Amino acid sequence: MLEFIPRRVSFEDNRTPVMSDREIDEFAYAVLKDYKPDLLKRPGEIDYENFLEQYLKAWVEFHDIYSNDPDFPILALTTFTDGEVNIFDSENECVSSIFMPARTIVLDNSIADSAIAGMIRFSALHEAGHLMLHWRVFVDEYGEPYTRTNDTASVIAACRRDNIENSIRGKKQRTAADWREHQADYFAAAVAMPTCTFRPFVNKILRKNGYYKGQIQLGCDSYLDILADDLIPEFISETYGVSKRAARIKLRKAGFVTGGSVSGQAWHK
């Protein structure tokens, strides 16, 4: 597994990496080159379970993750130390604490049951981003936590629905946690839809539809709006195994779509 060594960290923000989207793209490219170079040669779905379990040496489990606020359910979490994690025992209708080793990625059962294509893959890769980019935020070089409020509880990064489904863009106050969520989101998109295959793939679709300018300005032509907001995202979704909304945001970030607004601001909705 390729080790992530940040060029800069913010010691005021729990050693959160300070990095641009371009740096995340570069790291994701290096990771894929080390893991499975063919993913950089042609568009296709990444086997997220194999990536997590074989490459990252992580455990993957599905549970009903307990949240102390039902309005903000936890979609996924990553453990950085051995310890207990709270889950909801639906059979006995109670909250239970179960032991999980470090490097466990837990996905909520609601994701598995979701009809939204690509949600499982993107959420899993989002947690992979936390595991690769933010390990030293939570534990030291010996695997010991910097802080622990409970001797038996695992140190975790828990991603609530509002953490993952809100874009950092437009926020006036950005916390270290906000930046870490953005970094994990961007990493997930960069691994699921590598720029080196994504750009030629989209350009090919544009040319097939008789469009050669390379960038679509929303709100100027109804057909181009449909092309940018529905047809191209559908092709991307089917090819890379991500949601259409994740595809729409990638199109924007890659510069293929500008102006107007896309349908949703969450990578994996």
N, C-alpha and C positions, 0 to 999 in steps of 0.2 A: 504494500500500500504506500502510495506517495504521501510523504509527510508535508503538512502545511506549515511553513515558517513565515509568519507575517513580517513585512518590511517595517511596519509601524504599528504600535498599539497605543491605546489611550489608557494610561495607568489611573487616570481619574475616573474612568468608566469600566472598572473591573477587567482591564487588559483586553478590552474589545478591539479587534483589528480595525485599523483605519485603512480602508482600501476603496478604490474606485470600481465601478461596474466593469471597466475594461480589465482590471487586475483579476476580478473574479472570473471573467471569461477566459483569461490566460491560464488560470489555475485549473478551471474545469477542462480546458483543452488538454492540459498536461495529465490530468487524472484519467481522461478517456484514452489518451494515447498509451498510458501505462496499463489500463484495465483491458480495453478491447479496441485496438486501433481501427477496426472495420467500421465502428460507429462514426468515425471521422471521414469515412470515404463515401458513404451513401446514407440517405435518410432512412430512419427506421426506429422502432421502439427499443428502448433499453430495458433489459430484464432487471427490474429494480430489486427483486428478491435475491437474485444471483449477485448483483452489485453490492448489496448490503451484507449478505451473509458470507460470500466467498472473497470479495475484495476488501470490504471494510471490517470483516470479521465481527460483525454485529449480530445480535439476536433479534429476530422479528417476531412480535406477538400481537395478537388482536384481543382486545378486552373492551368492556364498557368502562371507559376511564371516568373516574369520579371527579366531579367539579363542584366546588363549594358555592358556585353561582350558576344556577340552571339557565340563566339568560346568556351566559358565555361558556358554552361547553368546550371541553378540551378535545381537539381533533387528534392530536398526536403528542408524544413526548419522547425524550431521549434521556437515558440515565447515564450519569458520568461517574457514579460510584456504586458499589454494591449496597443494597439496602431495600427498604420496603416502599412500595408504591400503592396508593389507594385506588381500588377499583370498586365498581358497583357489582355486587353479586346478585344478578337478576333472579336466580333460582330461589335464594333465601331472602331476597329483597332487603339487602343490607349492604353497608360499606365494609369491605374487607381490605386488609393490608397484606400484600403478598410480596415475597422476596424476589428481587430481580437482580441479576449481575450487572455490573457496569457494561456499557456499550449495548444496552437493550433499547430497541426502538419499538414503541408501543403505538399501534394505530387503533383508533376507536372503531368499534363494530359498526357505527353509523356510516363510516366511510365505505366499509365493505358492502353494506347494504344499499349504498347510494346508487341512484340511476345516472349520476353525472359521470360521464366517461372521463377517465384520466385523473379522477380525484385521488384514488389510492396511490397511483404512481407518483403524482406530484407531491403529495403529502409525505410519502416515504423518502423521496429525494430531498425534500425540504429538511427533514430530520437528518438526512445524511450530511446536509450542509452544516447543520449545528455540530454534528459529530466531528467533521473534518476541520471546520473553520474556528470553532469556539471551544475546543477541548481545554485549552489553557486559560480560558475565562473562568472555568469552574474548578479545575484541579491543577496541582503543581506537577513538576517533572516526575514525581514519584507516585502520581496517581492519588495523592491525598487532597481532599477538598480544602479550598482556601477558607471557606466558612461552612459551618453546618449547625443548624438550629436544633436538630434532633439526632441523637446518636444512632438510631435505627433506620431513619428515613434516608432514601437515596437522594443524592443531589441530582436534580433534573432540570431540563429545559422543557417547560410545558407550553404548548402552542394552542391557545384558545382560538375559537373561531374568529374573534375580532382581531387577533394578532396576525393570522394568516390571510384573512380576507380583506384587510384594509391596506391600501397602498400608502406608502410613506410620503409619496408626493403630495404636496399641499399642506402638510402638517407644519405648523409654526414652531412647535416645541418637539424636538426629536430627542428621545432618550437613547441611552446606550442599548436598551432592550429593543427599541424601535429599529435601530441600525442593524442589530443582529438578526432580527426577523427579515429585514430587507435583504441582507446578505444571504441568508438561507434560501429565501425565495428566488433571488437572482441566480444563485448557484444551481438550484433545482432546474430552473429554465435552461440554463447554459448546458447542463448535462443531458436534459431531456431533448433539447433542440439545439445542438451545437451550431454555432454561427457558420462554421465552414461548410456545412451541408444545408443549413437553413436558407442562406442567401441565394445560392444557385437554384434551390428547389422553388422558392417563391418567385424568382425572376422567370423561371421556366413557365410557371402557371400564368404569370402576367402576360408573357409573350403569346402563349396559347390562346389567351383571351383578347389578343390584339392590342395590348397596352405595352408601350415600350419606354415610357418616361421613368419607370422605376419607383416612383413615389405617387401615392394617391392622396389628393386633398379632399377630405370628407366634406360633404355639403355642396359640392359643385356639380355633381352629376349623379343621378339616381342609380344608374347601372353600376357606376364605380363604387358607390356606397354599398350596394349589395355585394359586389365583388370583394370589397375590403372587409365587410362586416359579417359576411355569411359564407360565400363560396370558398374563398381562400382559407379562412379558418377551418372550414369543414375538411378540406384536403389535408391541412396540417394535422388536424385532430386524428384523422384516420391513419395518417402515415407515422406520426410520432407517438400516438397513444396518449395525447394530452387533451384537456378540455378545450372547447372552442374559445373560451374566454382567455385561457392561458395563451392560446395562439394569437388572439387579438392584441394582447399586451406585448407579446414578443414582436409582432409586426410593427407596433409603434416604437418600441425601444430600438429596433433594428433600422428605423427610419423609412419603412415602407408606407406608413400611414401617418398623416398629420391632420391637424385641424379637427373640428367637430368633437365628437366623443365616441368612444367604443362602448359596446354593451357590457359594462362591468369593469371593475378595477381590481379584480382578484385574479391572481395567476391561475388558480385551479378551480374556479367556480364553473 
